[in-house]
Amino acid sequence: MAKVIVVTSGKGGVGKTTTSASFASGLALRGHKTAVIDFDIGLRNLDLIMGCERRVVYDFVNVQNNEASLKQALIRDKNSDNLYVLPASQTRDKDALTQEGVERVMQELRDSFDYVVCDSPAGIEKGAIMALYHADEALVVTNPEVSSVRDSDRMLGILAAKSKRAVEGGEPIREHLVITRYAPNRVAQGEMLSIDDIQELLSVPLLGVIPESESVLHASNAGIPVIHDSKSTSGQAYHDTVARFLGEQKAMRFLVPEKKSIIRRLFGT
Amino acid sequence: MSLLRRVRQPSASAAVAKERLQVILARENVDRDGPDYLPALRQDILAVIAKYVHVDQDNIKVTLDREGNREILELNVTLPGDNKERKSARR
């Protein structure tokens, strides 16, 4: 029976899909059979970040409507054997998903995977609610920036009120904070909210801090989740995040500005 | 911008991104005009095959490949090896 994890934020563009792709890849790299699902119906992008956009034949809505089986629609990831991608439909709108349909697909996924990662659309409307409804755990992705922190706070309230667990009076969803695009040098200069500031404001346990890094853009350009770039600081930070999620003790890294020698500054390595 | 970066070749990843986007946007622009026929097509083909043999939905694989302007729709049906099953489904 799989654990369902929603990756959510409220605000758009903070790194939900990047995090979903790397987090799911990380779970798979550690031997867990994992599915990652794009809930952004009409604006699918997970397929691009995972680099499987040319292999999409069927999507989530086709499976929900029994036009294809789940097995037919799941795309095996090219980088990890244990990982499968369920793309969103690009031609329908967000109302194409129904409560009963999603319930059935989620149940089928739970039966055959260890982890199901749900990449939520931005906003707090139907699509986002569908994505979080079945969650057992939530990764709340937040940038160190005022509007993102506020939207994350709002999303935490929605997780506590509108999820299946909340509606049915079950155990609350386990929430984790993932701070992305963190720039330690700007924090040091007092220009950016620090981890402590954000944690104080949101009071959610911190799972990971992903430093701002050029490699994230390279990774999405290439369609290979950044976690596979083990030289990059953000790739390493995602590895740590997955390890912590699985119960390992790992100290947070990349929180202080990197000291650059004059030569490194000059050559930008 | 650092000295070395100015001298160094720009990283190729933007070119990869552009190429991937060109392919996927071209395809989606076609899809937008045309009907979402693939699932329906598969259902119809399945219905025809089912008249003669019993085939599990999971034994039908539909793949779509694109090379330049060409689209290749590949339909792979694994027929059951058991003869009795074939006869019983024929009716």
Interface residues (C-beta under 8 A of the other chain):
Chain A: L48 E53 R54 R55 V57 Y58 N62 N65 E67 A68 S69 K71 Q72 Q90 T91 L217 H218 S220 N221 A222 G223 R265 L266 F267 G268 T269
Chain B: M1 S2 L3 L4 R5 S11 S13 A14 V16 A17 R20 V23 I24 E28 D31 R32 D36 L38 P39 A40 R42 Q43 Q57 D58 I60 K61 V62 T63 L64 D65 R66
